[in-house]
């Protein structure tokens, strides 16, 4: 299972690629790809926090 840190690292990688893209189209594509891992990181963090507060075991 991936951790929030893994997803955030992937989002940061896409953000850096957007800064160095060769064209505006490429930059937009990397920016679009940056959003999905960031949302996954937020969701994974929420789930981990929810499990801790409910007495479950965090992943």
VMD Tcl script that draws the C-alpha trace (Angstrom):
set ca {
  {0.00 0.00 0.00}
  {1.27 3.45 -0.85}
  {1.74 6.04 1.85}
  {0.72 9.71 1.73}
  {4.43 10.56 1.53}
  {4.79 8.43 -1.61}
  {1.90 10.22 -3.30}
  {3.22 13.64 -2.27}
  {6.65 12.79 -3.68}
  {5.07 11.81 -7.00}
  {3.06 15.05 -7.06}
  {6.22 17.06 -6.36}
  {8.03 15.21 -9.15}
  {5.29 16.13 -11.63}
  {5.38 19.73 -10.42}
  {9.11 19.92 -11.09}
  {8.66 18.39 -14.53}
  {6.03 21.03 -15.31}
  {8.57 23.76 -14.52}
  {11.10 22.33 -16.98}
  {8.71 21.20 -19.72}
  {9.61 21.94 -23.33}
  {6.18 23.24 -24.27}
  {3.08 24.73 -22.71}
  {1.14 21.58 -23.58}
  {3.67 19.43 -21.74}
  {3.64 21.79 -18.76}
  {-0.16 21.62 -18.56}
  {-0.06 17.83 -18.75}
  {2.43 17.60 -15.88}
  {0.37 20.07 -13.85}
  {-2.70 17.91 -14.46}
  {-0.76 14.83 -13.37}
  {0.38 16.65 -10.23}
  {-3.20 16.98 -9.00}
  {-4.13 13.30 -8.84}
  {-1.30 12.10 -6.54}
  {-1.86 15.13 -4.31}
  {-5.51 14.19 -3.88}
  {-4.56 10.56 -3.26}
  {-2.13 11.70 -0.57}
  {-4.85 13.73 1.13}
  {-7.24 10.77 0.99}
  {-4.65 8.32 2.31}
  {-3.79 10.70 5.15}
  {-7.46 11.15 6.02}
  {-7.96 7.39 6.07}
  {-4.91 6.82 8.27}
  {-6.03 9.55 10.68}
  {-9.56 8.14 10.77}
  {-8.27 4.66 11.59}
  {-6.09 5.97 14.42}
  {-8.96 7.95 15.96}
  {-11.42 5.06 15.66}
  {-9.10 2.62 17.40}
  {-8.17 0.75 14.23}
  {-4.67 0.09 13.05}
  {-3.12 2.65 10.72}
  {-1.64 1.28 7.48}
}
mol new
graphics top color blue
foreach p $ca { graphics top sphere $p radius 0.5 }
foreach p [lrange $ca 0 end-1] q [lrange $ca 1 end] { graphics top cylinder $p $q radius 0.2 }
display resetview
